[in-house]
Each structure stands twice: as structure tokens, then as C-alpha cells.
Amino acid sequence: QHKQLPVQLGQTIAGYPNEKYNLYNMSAQNALALLICLIVGSINLCFANSSPPSPNIDVVIGVDGGTESIRACCFNAQSGQILGQSHAVPYVTSHPHPGWAEQSPTDWYDNMVAAVRRAVDSLPSSSSSTTSYNIRAICCDTTCCSVVALAHDHTPLRPCLLWMDARSATQAKQIM
């Protein structure tokens, strides 16, 4: 079975319990993006020819980066059906001083790779089947915009300040 990803898992992440993919906990923006994917999948299904299904399944991977974890789930690109299990990998928010909130961009990347790897590894397989999975797209979204300062070699210079970081509250109050 073909389940190769173009990325290598740089480190082993401790196990994290499986989560059911919960559509009700999505933001409106994320739900709209998923709805568009499902509609496109339904349209493709309606116009597909009536020949028997191919043993190759086209897959779209959805990645949702939140404040506490990053989640990945595989979908059938034609029908929108969830394939396998969704997987979430948490990351740590550090608070070096009261009102400060930071995360490591390296953790975001490493945990995204781990979540995607686990979602792909959970794709159904059968010893009697020759089904293979073709990953056609990866769709990503995150909580909100965050600025990551990078060095000339594209490595993070420092932890990223999160939306909840309040160290500039005094300056913001003066501007308002």
C-alpha cells in the first residue's frame, strides 16, 4: 500500500489519545472551508462515470492548527468521506512572565508532521486488497495570524507571540 509522505518525521512524539473529528468545535471559517471541500467532492461524485471504483483512492488531508494542538484527518477527495482516524498532537504554551504567551514554531511544524503521519497511517488497509491512497492535496488553517521572526536560514529567531499575549496592552491602550 502506498502511504508515503514527502516529509520525514524528525522526532518521535509521545502518543496522544485518538480524538473523533468534531465538526461542532470548528470555527465558522474552518467549517466553511470543510463544507466547500465536501461540496466539491459531491459534485465530482455526481459527474463520475458509472464504472466500478478504482483501487486507487484520492485523498485530501485537512490540517487544523489551534491554540492547544494541531489536528489532521484524511478525506476521500471524491466523496468527502472521512478515511481512518483524525489525530491531534498538543503543543505547549509557555508563559515566561504574567500576561505573556508564546509557542515554538518548531513545535508547530514537528507536531503537524506527527499528526499528518498518524492520520495517514490510520488509513484503512486490507491484506486482500490492492487499494492504494494518492494524496492529492493538504489543506491547512490556523487559529489566527501570528508573526514568526526568521533568521536568514529560515529558522525561527525566537518563540512566537500568541494572540493572547498581553505584553503590549499599555501601548495598545495609549493608541486607542
Solvent accessible surface area in square Angstrom, and as a share of the most:
residue,aa,sasa,rsa
1,Q,105,0.47
2,H,92,0.41
3,K,46,0.19
4,Q,125,0.56
5,L,10,0.05
6,P,127,0.80
7,V,49,0.28
8,Q,142,0.63
9,L,69,0.34
10,G,73,0.70
11,Q,94,0.42
12,T,126,0.73
13,I,34,0.17
14,A,87,0.67
15,G,74,0.71
16,Y,74,0.28
17,P,99,0.62
18,N,96,0.49
19,E,66,0.30
20,K,177,0.75
21,Y,48,0.18
22,N,71,0.37
23,L,89,0.44
24,Y,204,0.78
25,N,124,0.64
26,M,37,0.17
27,S,59,0.38
28,A,90,0.70
29,Q,147,0.65
30,N,25,0.13
31,A,41,0.32
32,L,102,0.51
33,A,56,0.43
34,L,23,0.12
35,L,90,0.45
36,I,94,0.48
37,C,56,0.33
38,L,56,0.28
39,I,84,0.43
40,V,78,0.45
41,G,1,0.01
42,S,53,0.34
43,I,88,0.44
44,N,61,0.31
45,L,101,0.50
46,C,108,0.64
47,F,170,0.71
48,A,59,0.46
49,N,120,0.62
50,S,119,0.76
51,S,66,0.43
52,P,118,0.74
53,P,130,0.82
54,S,66,0.43
55,P,75,0.47
56,N,77,0.40
57,I,43,0.22
58,D,35,0.18
59,V,0,0.00
60,V,28,0.16
61,I,0,0.00
62,G,16,0.15
63,V,4,0.03
64,D,22,0.11
65,G,5,0.05
66,G,16,0.16
67,T,32,0.19
68,E,134,0.60
69,S,11,0.07
70,I,12,0.06
71,R,56,0.21
72,A,0,0.00
73,C,0,0.00
74,C,0,0.00
75,F,16,0.07
76,N,26,0.13
77,A,22,0.17
78,Q,71,0.31
79,S,42,0.27
80,G,10,0.10
81,Q,114,0.51
82,I,75,0.38
83,L,14,0.07
84,G,24,0.23
85,Q,79,0.35
86,S,7,0.04
87,H,18,0.08
88,A,2,0.02
89,V,0,0.00
90,P,58,0.37
91,Y,23,0.09
92,V,111,0.64
93,T,35,0.20
94,S,51,0.33
95,H,113,0.50
96,P,69,0.43
97,H,95,0.43
98,P,134,0.84
99,G,44,0.42
100,W,74,0.26
101,A,2,0.01
102,E,10,0.05
103,Q,8,0.03
104,S,38,0.24
105,P,17,0.11
106,T,69,0.40
107,D,54,0.28
108,W,62,0.22
109,Y,113,0.43
110,D,25,0.13
111,N,10,0.05
112,M,53,0.24
113,V,4,0.03
114,A,2,0.02
115,A,0,0.00
116,V,9,0.05
117,R,51,0.19
118,R,50,0.18
119,A,0,0.00
120,V,0,0.00
121,D,83,0.43
122,S,32,0.21
123,L,5,0.02
124,P,75,0.47
125,S,77,0.49
126,S,52,0.34
127,S,130,0.84
128,S,108,0.70
129,S,42,0.27
130,T,119,0.69
131,T,28,0.16
132,S,20,0.13
133,Y,8,0.03
134,N,34,0.18
135,I,51,0.26
136,R,158,0.58
137,A,43,0.33
138,I,83,0.42
139,C,56,0.33
140,C,81,0.48
141,D,44,0.23
142,T,94,0.55
143,T,70,0.41
144,C,57,0.34
145,C,127,0.76
146,S,46,0.30
147,V,133,0.77
148,V,44,0.26
149,A,41,0.32
150,L,88,0.44
151,A,26,0.20
152,H,178,0.80
153,D,79,0.41
154,H,143,0.64
155,T,68,0.39
156,P,51,0.32
157,L,116,0.58
158,R,95,0.35
159,P,57,0.36
160,C,3,0.02
161,L,69,0.34
162,L,17,0.08
163,W,151,0.53
164,M,69,0.31
165,D,23,0.12
166,A,53,0.41
167,R,75,0.27
168,S,63,0.41
169,A,58,0.45
170,T,88,0.51
171,Q,101,0.45
172,A,48,0.37
173,K,164,0.70
174,Q,141,0.63
175,I,144,0.73
176,M,194,0.86
